[in-house]
Amino acid sequence: MMATTTSTRGVLSKRPSARAVFDVRRVREDFPILKQKVHGKPLVYFDNAATSQKPLAVIEAEERFYRSDNSNIHRGVHELSQRATKAYEDVRVKVREFINAREAREIIFVRGTTEAINLVAGSWGRKMLQTGDEVVISAMEHHSNIVPWQLLREEKGIVLRVAPINERGELLWEEFEQLLGPRTRLGSVTHVSNVLGTINPVKEIVRAAHRRNIPVLIDGAQAAPHIKIDVQEIDCDFYAFSGHKLFGPTGVGALYGKAKTLESMPPYQGGGDMISSVTFAKTLFNVIPYKFEAGTPNIAAGIGLGAAIDYVNQLGLDRVATYEHELLEYATGKLSALPGVRLIGTAKEKASVISFVVEGVHAHDVGTVLDQEGIAIRTGHHCAQPLMERFGVPATARASFAFYNTKEEVDALAEAINRVKEIFG
């Protein structure tokens, strides 16, 4: 494995410089799935924004747990339960360090970003929001950061305000600030758009909101795999991310919340492990984070998440970010030069996502032809239908990159898009 590199945590929108050559060929050896062929062609996996591939270290960590330590956690005095509990709780510490939270008890394990946002809406939102209170989101949000607030709107009569974006896919700052009014109770925005790749200025967003005593939730699903996260520097009140986009297993993720805020919130679900005592007359709830973690969690996936964090830390997120930025610039140049191809999302600050449309060809047809060439992309509305409406398209094709992708694979993508145009021309 590569040696760990270190860097000072800085402004998230700034791109760190590489301190060593990033050996993508060596890295690819850690991902067994990339060695296969699809339809007789070498697999080119450009669907990383949907889910990333898993290194052997993650696969083996889950297998090792089931082979050697499988037991339920927090409940047993026997050796297997003790080992499983320690391994699982050690991951909570790793997540704390990964996002630089102040305390491990500020980390709540969830199934992923979607559940994390629903937890905030269902617990904090139900307690704190009243009829007429406003939640401000942006026009580039994933459905996971729209629908929970709409459900709360139906239940409690809150108002959902939407900050607009420009043609490049960037938040319109003055319009956003104007939406932060006397009835605004929460700002909830994505760190990185899953469609546009836009990196939002989350520190500035939080500062603007906090000046008005408005808490902020950040959807970090697309940020965590690509850039360093420092929740203390951002000063957000909540931050959510998913394990499966961070080269870890599906079915696990984390919600960070400031301890004071979490302590003031009621439980989200009821059941085992989230209680301190139960009688038929009354239940006393556990301390944070456990009062939000009802029932048996996905223990093996949690341990796999810990292995994924270890793996990414060994690569060095600064080196990863630099390499992925170079790949994004190369791909943007390649696809921009193709006649009849329109890029959707051209923000100055972007992570490694390119959404595009091919003139006269539906996105699903683009994806089908590319699949025959062994290239996996995502097509459709990407769980962001309002954003599709904003740009006047029913769907886009989306190529999203990870540190194991190469410029040669980008070349193959460009050639395959030309093939699409030949077929449908």
Disulfide bonds with the S-S distance in Angstrom:
none
